[in-house]
Amino acid sequence: MKTVMITGCSSGFGLEIARHFLDRDWQVVATMRTPRTDLLPASDRLRVVALDVTDADSVRAAIAAAGPIDALVNNAGIGLINPLEAVSTDTVRAVFETNTLGTIAMTQAVLPAMRARGAGVIVNVTSTVTLVPLPLLSVYRASKAAVNAFTESLALELAPLGIRTRLVLPGRAPDTRFGENARPLMQGEIPAAYAPLMDDVFKRMREPGPVTQAQDVARGVWQAVTDPAAPMRIPAGADAEALAASL
Ligand SMILES: NC(=O)c1ccc[n+]([C@@H]2O[C@H](COP(=O)([O-])OP(=O)(O)OC[C@H]3O[C@@H](n4cnc5c(N)ncnc54)[C@H](OP(=O)(O)O)[C@@H]3O)[C@@H](O)[C@H]2O)c1
């Protein structure tokens, strides 16, 4: 039986990815900053393990607790939508610590065992915002675009060792806790000059149109993990697929 380890399973995509693999008879190591056993269906194939991807001790302990894994899904992430002038350096660091360095740290942590076994898959969840420039997302987009570049280079380095890396790019998913979790990072004072742009961006976000559901992302991750012929970049969600097809 194969084992997948997923980061950021307390809500949103991570929780749904964990459900998807559990439903398909995989062993699941669902990691959370604050472990909760009531979020997923009880199963002897499920282990809930504490993990903060920004904390080296926590990463070491979680990898040790997980044991051998066939697939790692780097899903944990935090969002930020704000003019750069209203973003503190501490917030920039926090976004990169989680989205970029956390992904790199987890990847480094699983590689020795995957190399020794000559097999493994690492799936990194980034975003379609990396595909086209949008205002107010400079820091978030940079943190995820770095993961795209990291993953694509690593694919070439690891293929000879039997290890695959893939990217899943979700579109906008208003139903997860993403927006709510980003709010505490968006407290900086915003100069009035940005008001028209902000009004326009938030108005567009409220317009009806296709969005991404957590199930779309779970299906994309499943394809990335189980299909060796899966493309390097997998858009997930109706809006993501439409955007990728338009480029
Ligand atoms: N929602 C969207 O519109 C959207 C679109 C494209 C891509 N994405 C990406 O998809 C991924 C999942 O987002 P989501 O929409 O499911 O948002 P979410 O509901 O906020 O889930 C994010 C998860 O990441 C966890 N997390 C945050 N910081 C962490 C850390 N330092 N260590 C470990 N876990 C941490 C959160 O845990 P806590 O509960 O402990 O905070 C939560 O479980 C993120 O990488 C995000 O950037 C989201």
Ligand as a Chemical Component Dictionary entry (heavy atoms), coordinates in Angstrom:
data_LIG
# 
_chem_comp.id                   LIG 
_chem_comp.type                 NON-POLYMER 
_chem_comp.pdbx_formal_charge   0 
_chem_comp.three_letter_code    LIG 
# 
loop_
_chem_comp_atom.comp_id 
_chem_comp_atom.atom_id 
_chem_comp_atom.alt_atom_id 
_chem_comp_atom.type_symbol 
_chem_comp_atom.charge 
_chem_comp_atom.model_Cartn_x 
_chem_comp_atom.model_Cartn_y 
_chem_comp_atom.model_Cartn_z 
_chem_comp_atom.pdbx_ordinal 
LIG N1  N1  N 0  -7.625 29.446 -2.327 1  
LIG C1  C1  C 0  -7.095 29.916 -3.439 2  
LIG O1  O1  O 0  -7.684 30.784 -4.104 3  
LIG C2  C2  C 0  -5.760 29.367 -3.923 4  
LIG C3  C3  C 0  -5.489 29.504 -5.300 5  
LIG C4  C4  C 0  -4.300 28.998 -5.800 6  
LIG C5  C5  C 0  -3.399 28.384 -4.955 7  
LIG N2  N2  N 1  -3.665 28.277 -3.613 8  
LIG C6  C6  C 0  -2.668 27.584 -2.797 9  
LIG O2  O2  O 0  -3.230 26.361 -2.353 10 
LIG C7  C7  C 0  -2.679 25.987 -1.096 11 
LIG C8  C8  C 0  -3.807 25.672 -0.119 12 
LIG O3  O3  O 0  -4.600 26.836 0.030  13 
LIG P1  P1  P 0  -6.130 26.797 0.515  14 
LIG O4  O4  O 0  -6.900 27.594 -0.449 15 
LIG O5  O5  O -1 -6.535 25.427 0.823  16 
LIG O6  O6  O 0  -6.024 27.701 1.837  17 
LIG P2  P2  P 0  -6.276 27.379 3.395  18 
LIG O7  O7  O 0  -7.655 26.837 3.580  19 
LIG O8  O8  O 0  -5.891 28.636 4.094  20 
LIG O9  O9  O 0  -5.237 26.218 3.714  21 
LIG C9  C9  C 0  -3.868 26.490 3.866  22 
LIG C10 C10 C 0  -3.267 25.451 4.776  23 
LIG O10 O10 O 0  -1.858 25.742 4.943  24 
LIG C11 C11 C 0  -1.570 25.626 6.303  25 
LIG N3  N3  N 0  -0.382 26.370 6.703  26 
LIG C12 C12 C 0  -0.182 27.704 6.683  27 
LIG N4  N4  N 0  1.042  27.983 7.154  28 
LIG C13 C13 C 0  1.616  26.795 7.483  29 
LIG C14 C14 C 0  2.862  26.420 8.017  30 
LIG N5  N5  N 0  3.802  27.324 8.363  31 
LIG N6  N6  N 0  3.117  25.099 8.222  32 
LIG C15 C15 C 0  2.198  24.170 7.897  33 
LIG N7  N7  N 0  0.985  24.460 7.413  34 
LIG C16 C16 C 0  0.707  25.771 7.198  35 
LIG C17 C17 C 0  -2.808 26.115 7.019  36 
LIG O11 O11 O 0  -2.793 25.653 8.354  37 
LIG P3  P3  P 0  -3.382 26.477 9.610  38 
LIG O12 O12 O 0  -4.810 26.029 9.703  39 
LIG O13 O13 O 0  -2.529 26.010 10.733 40 
LIG O14 O14 O 0  -3.226 27.932 9.293  41 
LIG C18 C18 C 0  -3.878 25.443 6.174  42 
LIG O15 O15 O 0  -4.051 24.101 6.555  43 
LIG C19 C19 C 0  -1.778 27.141 -0.661 44 
LIG O16 O16 O 0  -0.436 26.813 -0.995 45 
LIG C20 C20 C 0  -2.250 28.300 -1.516 46 
LIG O17 O17 O 0  -1.234 29.230 -1.754 47 
LIG C21 C21 C 0  -4.847 28.749 -3.088 48 
# 
loop_
_chem_comp_bond.comp_id 
_chem_comp_bond.atom_id_1 
_chem_comp_bond.atom_id_2 
_chem_comp_bond.value_order 
_chem_comp_bond.pdbx_ordinal 
LIG N1  C1  SING 1  
LIG C1  O1  DOUB 2  
LIG C1  C2  SING 3  
LIG C2  C3  SING 4  
LIG C2  C21 DOUB 5  
LIG C3  C4  DOUB 6  
LIG C4  C5  SING 7  
LIG C5  N2  DOUB 8  
LIG N2  C6  SING 9  
LIG N2  C21 SING 10 
LIG C6  O2  SING 11 
LIG C6  C20 SING 12 
LIG O2  C7  SING 13 
LIG C7  C8  SING 14 
LIG C7  C19 SING 15 
LIG C8  O3  SING 16 
LIG O3  P1  SING 17 
LIG P1  O4  DOUB 18 
LIG P1  O5  SING 19 
LIG P1  O6  SING 20 
LIG O6  P2  SING 21 
LIG P2  O7  DOUB 22 
LIG P2  O8  SING 23 
LIG P2  O9  SING 24 
LIG O9  C9  SING 25 
LIG C9  C10 SING 26 
LIG C10 O10 SING 27 
LIG C10 C18 SING 28 
LIG O10 C11 SING 29 
LIG C11 N3  SING 30 
LIG C11 C17 SING 31 
LIG N3  C12 SING 32 
LIG N3  C16 SING 33 
LIG C12 N4  DOUB 34 
LIG N4  C13 SING 35 
LIG C13 C14 SING 36 
LIG C13 C16 DOUB 37 
LIG C14 N5  SING 38 
LIG C14 N6  DOUB 39 
LIG N6  C15 SING 40 
LIG C15 N7  DOUB 41 
LIG N7  C16 SING 42 
LIG C17 O11 SING 43 
LIG C17 C18 SING 44 
LIG O11 P3  SING 45 
LIG P3  O12 DOUB 46 
LIG P3  O13 SING 47 
LIG P3  O14 SING 48 
LIG C18 O15 SING 49 
LIG C19 O16 SING 50 
LIG C19 C20 SING 51 
LIG C20 O17 SING 52 
# 
